[in-house]
């Protein structure tokens, strides 16, 4: 019986790191009977299969979601593969894609998950989450600032959606896979096995990580909040919210500032915004902790805060100065690099 390991990666919750790790080890995994579909959802045995395109089938899934492809196309690819899968030595199939969670309550996603559930009787779902304060800040750095939204405006908008409501997602996954083993895992290092995301993923997914190349650092690192705050005011430089052109340009012209460009600051958000987020998700997070963490605290925001508003404001002021100093250093690096190329 072939087992499906489903990683419906929540955006900004380590998905790229896991996908990069799996892609790096794709040949070893295949030799061990762990197969992954390519970007067109082709499997080994299909003449069109390309093992060097097995990072994620996200694009193919997106075509099914938006109606560009009928779900019958996905169904046929899976059915054709399963006919000879065991003969090829397949023991497990890994499917990892962020858009398996986006709009998870939609009819399109329901159809896709229902298809997976009917074709694989043995399913293990590994779903990673993180504190919503970090989630929303990271999402704003990735997408929100590119539309000219301030962090305040972005958070005000997003807390009125299900984006950070993990209970909503886990309930949908439980409905779609009632007989599956659903593992809900926090990205907080103290909750990760050996404080390492890829080791944690392998352990929870039942994959032997001996002989696999480890992930050395987090993938998909974004621009620092200091840079994003500046770019918000000139957001028209972005061709789309998904472009990496601006980030790559900054990296190219500030080669000595890589750490500053992706720097994470100690004070994440103003006191008022933190309270908004904590209040919005408090009950949902407590329910999640009761269900998947035996009542233990997985979210710092579910605990009473000890820092006062005045302490937060003083820290933010100090950090604002630190950010300005960092921006000046990056700009100086750029100027010297440009002058040196003339």
JOLINPE-V350160 format. One record per residue. N is the residue number from 1. SS is DSSP state (hx for helix, st for strand, lp for the rest). PSI is psi in whole degrees, -180 to 180 (999 if undefined). NEAR is the number of other C-alpha atoms within 12 Angstrom. Layout:
n/ss/psi/near
N/SS/PSI/NEAR
N/SS/PSI/NEAR
This chain:
n/ss/psi/near
1/lp/126/17
2/lp/131/27
3/st/137/32
4/st/123/39
5/st/109/37
6/st/123/38
7/st/87/44
8/lp/83/44
9/lp/116/36
10/lp/135/38
11/lp/139/35
12/lp/29/36
13/lp/44/40
14/lp/9/41
15/hx/-45/38
16/hx/-38/32
17/hx/-45/32
18/hx/-44/44
19/hx/-40/36
20/hx/-41/28
21/hx/-47/34
22/hx/-40/40
23/hx/-42/34
24/hx/-35/25
25/lp/20/32
26/hx/-38/31
27/hx/-43/24
28/hx/-43/23
29/hx/-43/31
30/hx/-41/29
31/hx/-26/18
32/lp/5/23
33/lp/18/25
34/st/107/35
35/st/149/43
36/st/138/47
37/lp/154/41
38/lp/-173/33
39/lp/-20/27
40/lp/14/30
41/lp/30/41
42/lp/147/34
43/lp/164/38
44/lp/141/36
45/lp/-25/24
46/lp/129/24
47/lp/-26/13
48/lp/-4/17
49/lp/134/21
50/lp/106/24
51/hx/-21/31
52/hx/10/23
53/hx/34/27
54/lp/28/37
55/lp/-49/32
56/lp/142/40
57/lp/25/33
58/hx/-44/31
59/hx/-40/25
60/hx/-44/30
61/hx/-39/38
62/hx/-36/29
63/hx/-34/23
64/hx/-40/29
65/hx/-44/30
66/lp/3/18
67/lp/1/16
68/lp/-32/16
69/lp/144/18
70/lp/148/20
71/hx/-19/29
72/hx/-30/17
73/hx/-41/23
74/hx/-43/32
75/hx/-43/26
76/hx/-41/19
77/hx/-42/31
78/hx/-46/33
79/hx/-43/22
80/hx/-39/21
81/hx/-44/30
82/hx/-22/31
83/hx/-41/19
84/hx/8/19
85/lp/-50/28
86/lp/-35/20
87/lp/-31/15
88/lp/-4/22
89/lp/15/22
90/lp/131/28
91/lp/-35/28
92/st/151/33
93/st/131/44
94/st/126/44
95/st/119/45
96/st/125/45
97/lp/136/37
98/hx/-33/31
99/hx/7/32
100/hx/-6/41
101/lp/-37/44
102/lp/129/30
103/lp/45/26
104/lp/-20/34
105/lp/0/25
106/lp/156/18
107/hx/-35/18
108/hx/-45/27
109/hx/-36/31
110/hx/-42/27
111/hx/-41/24
112/hx/-48/35
113/hx/-36/39
114/hx/-37/27
115/hx/-47/24
116/hx/-43/35
117/hx/-34/29
118/hx/-27/21
119/hx/-22/27
120/lp/114/28
121/lp/-19/21
122/st/106/24
123/st/136/35
124/st/121/37
125/st/125/39
126/st/113/40
127/st/119/41
128/st/144/43
129/st/169/43
130/lp/164/38
131/lp/132/36
132/hx/-25/45
133/hx/-42/37
134/hx/-39/33
135/hx/-51/36
136/hx/-37/41
137/hx/-46/42
138/hx/-40/35
139/hx/-39/35
140/hx/-42/38
141/hx/-33/40
142/hx/-42/37
143/lp/-46/34
144/hx/-46/32
145/hx/-23/39
146/hx/-16/35
147/hx/4/28
148/lp/10/26
149/lp/134/29
150/lp/163/26
151/hx/-37/35
152/hx/-48/25
153/hx/-39/20
154/hx/-47/30
155/hx/-42/36
156/hx/-37/23
157/hx/-44/20
158/hx/-28/28
159/lp/-8/27
160/lp/12/16
161/lp/-179/18
162/lp/11/25
163/lp/-44/31
164/lp/12/40
165/lp/90/36
166/hx/-28/41
167/hx/-41/28
168/hx/-44/24
169/hx/-47/33
170/hx/-34/37
171/hx/-39/22
172/hx/-44/28
173/hx/-40/37
174/hx/-37/27
175/hx/-40/19
176/hx/-34/30
177/lp/70/29
178/lp/-25/21
179/lp/6/17
180/lp/161/25
181/st/106/26
182/st/118/32
183/st/119/30
184/st/116/38
185/st/135/38
186/st/141/37
187/lp/-11/34
188/lp/127/26
189/hx/-31/20
190/hx/-15/17
191/hx/-13/24
192/lp/141/25
193/hx/124/19
194/hx/23/15
195/hx/29/15
196/lp/127/26
197/hx/-46/39
198/hx/-35/41
199/hx/-42/29
200/hx/-46/33
201/hx/-48/43
202/hx/-44/32
203/hx/-48/22
204/hx/-29/27
205/hx/-8/34
206/lp/34/26
207/lp/129/31
208/lp/115/21
209/lp/4/23
210/lp/130/15
211/lp/-2/12
212/lp/144/23
213/lp/127/20
214/lp/161/24
215/lp/121/26
216/lp/-30/15
217/lp/163/16
218/lp/140/23
219/lp/165/20
220/lp/38/23
221/lp/134/29
222/lp/-177/34
223/lp/151/38
224/lp/158/35
225/hx/-28/41
226/hx/-46/33
227/hx/-42/37
228/hx/-39/38
229/hx/-38/29
230/hx/-42/25
231/hx/-23/30
232/hx/-36/28
233/lp/-17/17
234/lp/41/19
235/hx/-15/24
236/hx/-8/16
237/hx/-16/21
238/lp/130/25
239/lp/-33/15
240/lp/164/18
241/lp/-12/24
242/lp/-2/18
243/lp/146/18
244/lp/7/21
245/hx/-45/17
246/hx/-46/27
247/hx/-46/29
248/hx/-35/18
249/hx/-44/18
250/hx/-44/31
251/hx/-38/27
252/hx/-36/19
253/hx/1/25
254/lp/63/29
255/lp/-19/23
256/lp/8/20
257/lp/23/25
258/hx/-40/24
259/hx/-38/20
260/hx/-35/31
261/hx/-34/36
262/lp/17/31
263/lp/139/25
264/lp/130/26
265/lp/150/27
266/lp/-39/18
267/lp/114/28
268/lp/-53/30
269/lp/157/34
270/lp/154/29
271/hx/-45/25
272/hx/-43/21
273/hx/-41/28
274/hx/-43/36
275/hx/-39/27
276/hx/-47/24
277/hx/-47/37
278/hx/-42/32
279/hx/-40/22
280/hx/-40/27
281/hx/4/35
282/hx/-56/30
283/hx/-40/20
284/hx/-44/28
285/hx/-39/36
286/hx/-39/28
287/hx/-40/25
288/hx/-42/33
289/hx/-40/28
290/hx/-38/19
291/hx/-41/22
292/hx/-9/25
293/lp/20/19
294/lp/33/12
295/lp/-3/15
296/lp/154/19
297/lp/116/25
298/lp/-16/33
299/lp/120/37
300/hx/-29/26
301/hx/-10/29
302/hx/-4/29
303/lp/159/21
304/lp/134/15
305/lp/141/17
306/lp/-26/12
307/lp/139/17
308/lp/166/16
309/hx/-39/18
310/hx/-40/14
311/hx/-42/16
312/hx/-43/24
313/hx/-40/19
314/hx/-43/17
315/hx/-40/22
316/hx/-39/21
317/hx/-45/17
318/hx/-40/17
319/hx/-34/23
320/hx/-40/24
321/hx/-43/16
322/hx/-41/22
323/hx/-42/29
324/hx/-41/21
325/hx/-40/17
326/hx/-42/28
327/hx/-43/31
328/hx/-41/21
329/hx/-43/23
330/hx/-43/31
331/hx/-40/24
332/hx/-41/19
333/hx/-44/25
334/hx/-46/25
335/hx/-48/19
336/hx/-36/17
337/hx/-45/20
338/hx/-44/17
339/hx/-40/12
340/hx/-23/11
341/hx/-10/9
342/lp/999/7
